[in-house]
Amino acid sequence: MSVWRKRLFEQIGDVFQEPQVKRTRTAHDGYFLCPKCDTHQLIPCQNGVHCSSCKLTIEVECRDLTIDFIQHMLDMVRSDHSTCKPGGRVAVTTMAGDMVFLTWTCSDCQQLEILL
């Protein structure tokens, strides 16, 4: 399991649980901060995202890991739950084999959706 991937996903989860307060922790252009050095933004690279300061690379299935992209993903899964009561939670979920995922769970039907 990648500790840095898990910490990045926790940061993303925090941002989307309390958006008005937490979104200021991201860089001005919507990229997330490096969970290792906590000072530079993670920029897209071939394998996922990369910190130009501490040289950390986090493998993710998304090369444009921004607030706007995550918001778009959330909008898509919420539209699939349009008949459910509003609400849900973004979280980090560890599954078999220590695989770490960013997930959203519908607060009405309790269905788990994997975002990343």
Helices and strands as residue ranges (DSSP letters): H 3-17, H 19-22, G 23-25, E 42-45, E 48-51, E 57-59, H 67-80, E 88-95, G 96-98, E 99-106, E 112-114
